[in-house]
């Protein structure tokens, strides 16, 4: 069963996602970032290049020839953990930046959801939460602003 973590209260959803990608990379772990919205995925790609002056997060599209050697993969297509799991390595986590649940998410051991304070973003997250909950997944809530106890 997929463990799903929601991080609520992000001031900037994409910036928080960049921080998650950096932490996963620094820990030597793989991450797939999914978003069907091409312009949002492109904005995230650009932000990964420039969000931190002193560090770099290696990333490519999942279709890139270097995908097998790159720790952070971006995709607008249905993500598949099995196609990017390094032999003998831990399976990648999935980070969802889309407004809907990612297709095939239940093939991942861990799914991360980042939610900003934007009302539309929060409403979409509530719907995703209900969908995951109805599927019997292990849901965890984290407050990035320190309000959830």
C-alpha positions in Angstrom: 0.0 0.0 0.0 1.3 3.4 -0.9 2.2 5.8 1.9 1.0 9.3 1.0 2.4 12.4 2.7 0.6 15.8 2.3 2.6 18.8 3.2 0.2 21.7 3.7 0.9 25.4 4.0 3.7 25.9 1.4 4.2 29.5 0.7 5.2 28.6 -2.9 4.3 25.1 -4.0 7.1 24.9 -6.7 9.8 26.2 -4.4 8.8 23.7 -1.7 9.0 21.0 -4.4 12.5 22.1 -5.3 13.5 21.8 -1.7 12.1 18.3 -1.6 14.0 17.4 -4.8 17.2 18.7 -3.3 16.8 16.7 -0.1 16.1 13.5 -2.0 19.1 14.1 -4.2 21.4 14.9 -1.3 20.2 11.7 0.4 21.2 9.7 -2.7 17.6 8.8 -3.4 15.6 9.0 -6.7 12.5 11.1 -7.2 10.0 11.2 -10.1 8.1 14.5 -10.4 4.7 14.2 -12.1 2.6 17.0 -13.6 0.3 16.7 -16.6 0.2 20.5 -16.8 3.2 21.1 -19.2 3.6 24.8 -18.3 3.8 24.0 -14.6 6.3 21.2 -15.2 8.4 23.6 -17.3 8.2 26.2 -14.6 9.4 23.6 -12.0 12.2 22.5 -14.4 13.4 26.2 -14.7 13.1 26.8 -11.0 15.3 23.7 -10.2 18.1 25.3 -12.3 18.0 28.6 -10.3 16.3 28.2 -6.9 19.5 27.8 -5.0 22.7 29.7 -5.8 25.1 27.2 -4.1 23.6 23.8 -5.1 22.4 22.0 -8.2 19.8 19.3 -8.5 20.5 17.0 -11.5 17.2 16.4 -13.3 15.9 15.5 -16.8 12.7 14.4 -18.4 12.0 10.7 -17.9 12.3 10.2 -21.7 15.9 11.6 -21.8 18.7 9.2 -22.6 20.3 10.2 -19.3 17.3 9.3 -17.2 18.8 6.0 -15.9 21.7 8.0 -14.4 19.8 11.0 -13.2 18.3 11.2 -9.7 15.4 13.5 -10.3 13.1 12.8 -13.3 10.3 15.0 -14.6 7.3 13.6 -16.5 3.9 14.7 -17.8 3.0 11.1 -18.7 1.9 8.3 -16.4 4.9 7.7 -14.0 6.1 4.2 -13.6 8.4 3.3 -10.7 9.6 0.1 -12.3 11.1 1.8 -15.4 13.4 4.0 -13.4 14.4 1.9 -10.4 18.1 1.3 -10.4 19.1 -2.3 -10.1 19.5 -3.1 -6.4 18.5 0.4 -5.5 15.5 1.7 -3.6 12.4 2.5 -5.6 11.9 6.2 -6.4 9.4 8.3 -4.6 6.7 10.1 -6.6 6.1 13.9 -6.1 2.8 15.1 -7.5 2.6 18.6 -8.7 -0.6 18.1 -10.7 -4.1 19.1 -9.6 -5.4 15.5 -9.9 -4.1 12.2 -8.5 -1.2 10.9 -10.7 -2.0 7.8 -12.7 -0.3 4.7 -11.5 0.6 6.3 -8.1 -0.2 3.0 -6.3 2.8 1.4 -8.0 5.0 3.6 -5.7 5.9 3.0 -2.1 5.7 6.7 -1.3 3.9 9.6 -2.8 4.4 13.3 -1.8 1.9 16.0 -2.2 2.8 19.7 -1.6 -0.1 22.1 -1.0 0.1 25.9 -0.9 -2.3 28.2 0.9 -3.9 29.1 -2.5 -7.7 28.3 -2.1 -7.8 26.5 -5.5 -4.7 24.4 -4.6 -6.2 23.5 -1.2 -9.5 22.5 -2.7 -7.8 20.2 -5.3 -5.7 18.7 -2.5 -8.8 17.9 -0.5 -10.2 16.0 -3.4 -7.0 14.1 -3.9 -7.0 13.3 -0.1 -10.5 11.9 -0.4 -9.6 9.8 -3.4 -6.5 8.3 -1.7 -8.4 7.7 1.5 -11.2 5.9 -0.4 -8.4 3.7 -1.9 -7.3 2.7 1.6 -3.9 4.3 1.5 -1.8 5.3 4.5 -2.2 9.1 4.7 0.0 11.5 6.7 -0.4 15.2 7.1 2.4 17.7 7.7 2.1 21.4 8.2 4.9 23.4 6.7 3.8 26.5 8.6 3.8 24.6 11.9 0.0 24.7 12.6 -0.9 21.0 12.6 -0.3 19.3 15.8 
